Amino acid sequence: MPYPHLSESVRWGIAEALGTLGEHSIVPQLVALLSYKHLNESVRWRIALALGALGERSIVPQLGDLLPNKQVDDYIRVRTAEALETLEERSIVPQLVTLLSNDQMDGSVRGSIALTLGALGERSIAPQLVALLSDAHRSKSVRGRIAEALIALINDEQHVRSLADVLFMSDIPDSIYRALWPLSRQVGVRIYVIDGPEGTHLEVEKRPPS
């Protein structure tokens, strides 16, 4: 999109059209434009959406490499993570988990990465996400997004117990509370708060069959 006289709305329309036309030969140029600072970020956002719509999974490694690149606007990196969700390529999951644990990255980008991991549905990473969620030194907003992602990934009693343990940590996001109760129903357990001689603790038990 080298024509400086084009209005932003026209550029938006071009980007959206490229996503619907299905012309995969344009993909390398679109990827390059994501980091082109002279192009308005709202146009680059639509380019990210177009890349997701084109479904070209071969670009997944390139999109993954953009996420930690501080030369690319945070907003564009958030949209890039969303494009990865649309592409549904699970091979990127290990890299995304590593990026999620990188406290040097912008919180909004990591939050978007967490939601992408939830959408990709790779349940084997649930223990890693629970561990990140349990780290009180990490960003509260990012931990909230991790809790949201875990709703899609946790499917057994053991992980619900691990998540329940997080409730006794100080300064936890409200989203962890919101995540725990639907998860308990989903897995088929009940969670009780017990006050005993050794203090307050949570008890998790199997629900009786209805």
C-alpha positions in Angstrom: 0.0 0.0 0.0 2.5 2.6 -1.1 0.1 5.3 -2.3 0.2 8.2 0.2 -2.9 9.9 -1.2 -5.2 7.0 -0.2 -7.4 7.7 2.8 -7.3 5.4 5.8 -10.8 4.2 5.1 -9.8 3.2 1.6 -6.8 1.3 3.0 -9.1 -0.5 5.5 -11.4 -1.6 2.7 -8.4 -2.9 0.7 -7.1 -4.9 3.7 -10.5 -6.4 4.4 -11.0 -7.2 0.7 -7.6 -9.0 0.6 -8.8 -11.2 3.5 -11.9 -12.3 1.6 -10.5 -12.7 -1.9 -8.4 -15.7 -0.9 -5.3 -14.7 -2.9 -2.5 -16.3 -0.9 0.3 -14.9 -3.1 -0.1 -11.6 -1.3 0.5 -13.1 2.2 4.3 -12.3 2.4 3.7 -8.6 1.7 0.9 -8.4 4.3 3.1 -9.9 6.9 5.8 -7.4 6.1 3.3 -4.5 6.4 2.4 -5.5 10.0 5.7 -4.0 11.2 5.7 -1.0 8.7 5.6 1.9 11.1 4.6 4.4 8.4 1.2 2.7 8.0 -1.6 3.6 10.4 -2.0 1.0 13.1 -5.7 0.7 12.5 -4.9 -0.4 8.9 -2.3 -2.8 10.1 -4.9 -4.2 12.5 -7.1 -5.0 9.6 -4.2 -6.5 7.8 -3.7 -8.9 10.8 -7.4 -9.8 10.6 -7.0 -10.4 6.8 -4.1 -12.8 7.5 -6.2 -14.8 9.9 -9.0 -14.9 7.3 -6.7 -16.1 4.6 -5.9 -19.2 6.7 -2.3 -19.4 5.5 -0.7 -21.5 8.2 2.8 -21.3 6.8 3.1 -17.8 8.2 2.5 -18.9 11.8 6.3 -18.9 12.6 6.6 -15.3 11.3 3.6 -14.1 13.2 5.0 -15.8 16.3 8.3 -13.9 15.9 6.4 -10.6 15.7 4.9 -11.0 19.2 8.1 -10.3 21.2 9.3 -7.6 18.8 9.2 -4.3 20.7 9.6 -2.4 17.4 6.1 -3.5 16.5 3.3 -1.5 18.3 1.7 -3.4 21.2 -1.8 -3.0 19.6 -0.6 -4.7 16.5 1.0 -7.5 18.5 -2.3 -8.1 20.3 -4.1 -8.4 16.9 -1.3 -10.7 15.7 -2.0 -13.0 18.6 -5.7 -12.9 17.6 -4.8 -13.9 14.0 -2.9 -16.9 15.4 -6.1 -17.9 17.2 -7.9 -17.8 13.9 -5.3 -19.8 12.1 -5.8 -22.7 14.6 -2.2 -24.0 14.3 -1.2 -25.7 17.6 2.5 -26.0 16.6 2.9 -22.4 17.9 1.7 -23.3 21.4 5.1 -24.0 23.1 6.4 -20.6 21.8 3.3 -18.9 23.1 3.7 -20.4 26.6 7.3 -19.2 26.7 6.2 -15.7 25.6 3.4 -15.7 28.2 6.0 -16.2 31.0 8.1 -13.3 29.7 7.6 -10.4 32.1 9.5 -8.0 29.9 6.7 -8.1 27.3 3.7 -5.8 27.4 0.8 -7.1 29.6 -1.8 -6.5 26.9 0.1 -8.6 24.5 0.6 -11.4 27.0 -3.1 -11.3 27.9 -4.0 -11.7 24.3 -1.5 -14.6 24.1 -3.2 -16.3 27.1 -6.6 -16.1 25.4 -5.2 -17.5 22.2 -3.8 -20.4 24.1 -7.2 -21.1 25.6 -8.8 -20.9 22.1 -6.2 -23.3 20.6 -7.3 -25.9 23.1 -4.0 -27.7 23.8 -5.0 -29.2 27.2 -1.6 -30.5 28.0 -0.4 -27.0 28.9 -2.9 -26.6 31.7 -0.4 -27.4 34.4 2.0 -24.7 33.1 -0.8 -22.1 33.0 -1.8 -23.0 36.5 1.8 -22.5 37.6 1.9 -19.1 36.0 -1.4 -18.2 37.5 -0.1 -19.1 41.0 2.9 -16.7 40.7 1.8 -13.6 42.6 4.7 -11.6 41.2 3.2 -11.7 37.8 0.9 -9.0 36.4 -2.6 -9.3 37.9 -4.3 -8.5 34.5 -2.3 -11.2 32.8 -3.2 -13.7 35.5 -6.8 -12.8 34.9 -6.5 -13.7 31.2 -4.7 -16.9 32.1 -7.7 -17.8 34.4 -10.1 -17.2 31.4 -7.9 -19.4 29.2 -8.0 -22.2 31.7 -11.8 -22.4 31.5 -11.3 -23.8 28.0 -8.4 -26.1 28.9 -9.1 -27.7 32.3 -11.1 -30.9 32.2 -10.2 -33.0 35.2 -10.5 -32.8 39.0 -6.8 -32.6 39.6 -6.5 -29.3 37.8 -9.6 -27.9 39.5 -7.9 -28.7 42.8 -4.8 -26.9 41.7 -6.8 -23.9 40.7 -8.8 -23.9 43.9 -5.5 -23.7 45.8 -4.8 -20.4 44.1 -7.9 -18.8 45.8 -6.0 -18.6 49.1 -3.3 -16.4 47.6 -3.4 -12.7 48.3 -4.2 -10.1 45.6 -5.7 -12.5 43.1 -7.8 -11.4 40.1 -11.6 -11.6 40.4 -11.5 -13.6 37.2 -10.0 -16.5 39.1 -13.0 -16.7 41.3 -15.3 -16.4 38.3 -13.4 -19.2 36.5 -13.4 -21.7 39.3 -17.1 -22.2 39.8 -18.0 -23.0 36.2 -14.9 -25.2 36.0 -16.1 -27.2 39.0 -19.5 -27.8 37.4 -17.8 -28.7 34.1 -15.5 -31.3 35.7 -18.2 -32.6 38.0 -16.9 -31.7 41.5 -18.1 -29.5 44.4 -15.9 -27.1 46.2 -16.4 -26.4 49.9 -14.7 -23.8 52.2 -13.9 -25.7 55.5 -13.0 -24.0 58.8 -11.1 -26.4 61.0 -8.5 -26.5 63.8 -5.7 -26.1 61.2 -7.4 -23.1 59.6 -9.5 -22.5 56.5 -9.1 -24.7 53.5 -10.9 -25.8 50.4 -12.3 -29.3 50.0 -13.0 -30.6 46.5 -15.2 -33.7 46.1 -17.0 -35.5 43.3 -20.6 -34.6 42.7 -23.0 -37.4 43.0 -24.6 -38.5 39.7 -27.9 -36.8 39.1 
